[in-house]
Amino acid sequence: MQKLLKKIKLHFTDPVKALFFDLRICFNFYSKLMLVYYYKINIPKTDFLITPDYIDLYNLFKNILRRKPNCVLEIGAGYSTIV
C-alpha cells in the first residue's frame, strides 16, 4: 500500500520521472518476453544473484545478432554470459 501511495505521489510531483519509470517497466517486461519466450533463452533464477536487467540483456542480444562478430569478449560472470 505504501509503495502505491509513493508512486501516485511521484506522478503528481515529478510526472516526467514517473513516466520514465513506467516506460522502463513496460520495456523490461517486453525484453523478458522476447528473450525467454520467443528466443527460448533459459535465464536461471537463483536466490543469491541480483535480478537480471532484461533491457540490457536484450540490447546485447540484438547487437550480437545484428553485427555477427567473429569473436566476442565477455567480461564478467553474470547473466550476459548466458545470452
C-alpha positions as semicolon CSV with decimal commas, in nm:
position;residue;x (nm);y (nm);z (nm)
1;M;0,000;0,000;0,000
2;Q;0,282;0,238;0,090
3;K;0,457;0,168;-0,241
4;L;0,139;0,251;-0,432
5;L;0,098;0,580;-0,247
6;K;0,459;0,675;-0,324
7;K;0,400;0,601;-0,693
8;I;0,085;0,812;-0,703
9;K;0,267;1,096;-0,526
10;L;0,553;1,075;-0,775
11;H;0,310;1,114;-1,066
12;F;0,197;1,447;-0,924
13;T;0,534;1,578;-0,804
14;D;0,755;1,470;-1,096
15;P;0,547;1,333;-1,385
16;V;0,841;1,304;-1,628
17;K;1,037;1,083;-1,389
18;A;0,729;0,874;-1,316
19;L;0,658;0,826;-1,687
20;F;1,021;0,724;-1,748
21;F;0,999;0,452;-1,482
22;D;0,664;0,331;-1,616
23;L;0,805;0,301;-1,967
24;R;1,113;0,123;-1,834
25;I;0,893;-0,133;-1,655
26;C;0,697;-0,194;-1,977
27;F;1,012;-0,232;-2,188
28;N;1,166;-0,460;-1,922
29;F;0,860;-0,685;-1,949
30;Y;0,881;-0,681;-2,331
31;S;1,253;-0,764;-2,323
32;K;1,197;-1,053;-2,084
33;L;0,914;-1,182;-2,301
34;M;1,130;-1,174;-2,612
35;L;1,434;-1,338;-2,453
36;V;1,262;-1,607;-2,251
37;Y;0,959;-1,699;-2,460
38;Y;1,043;-1,601;-2,818
39;Y;1,415;-1,679;-2,836
40;K;1,391;-1,951;-2,566
41;I;1,695;-1,839;-2,365
42;N;1,692;-2,006;-2,025
43;I;1,791;-1,747;-1,764
44;P;1,827;-1,919;-1,425
45;K;1,656;-1,782;-1,117
46;T;1,868;-1,803;-0,804
47;D;1,843;-1,653;-0,458
48;F;2,198;-1,522;-0,430
49;L;2,217;-1,331;-0,760
50;I;2,055;-0,998;-0,832
51;T;1,768;-0,993;-1,077
52;P;1,878;-0,954;-1,437
53;D;1,824;-0,631;-1,627
54;Y;1,637;-0,771;-1,925
55;I;1,666;-0,446;-2,118
56;D;2,046;-0,462;-2,119
57;L;2,044;-0,832;-2,198
58;Y;1,804;-0,784;-2,488
59;N;2,012;-0,497;-2,629
60;L;2,326;-0,711;-2,606
61;F;2,147;-1,000;-2,777
62;K;2,019;-0,776;-3,060
63;N;2,364;-0,625;-3,116
64;I;2,528;-0,966;-3,141
65;L;2,264;-1,087;-3,388
66;R;2,286;-0,773;-3,598
67;R;2,667;-0,738;-3,613
68;K;2,754;-1,111;-3,622
69;P;3,105;-1,072;-3,480
70;N;3,372;-1,339;-3,530
71;C;3,487;-1,313;-3,170
72;V;3,304;-1,187;-2,860
73;L;3,498;-1,090;-2,548
74;E;3,275;-1,123;-2,244
75;I;3,398;-0,971;-1,919
76;G;3,220;-1,081;-1,605
77;A;3,038;-1,388;-1,493
78;G;2,681;-1,271;-1,482
79;Y;2,372;-1,305;-1,693
80;S;2,538;-1,166;-2,006
81;T;2,735;-1,491;-2,028
82;I;2,409;-1,682;-2,076
83;V;2,288;-1,450;-2,353
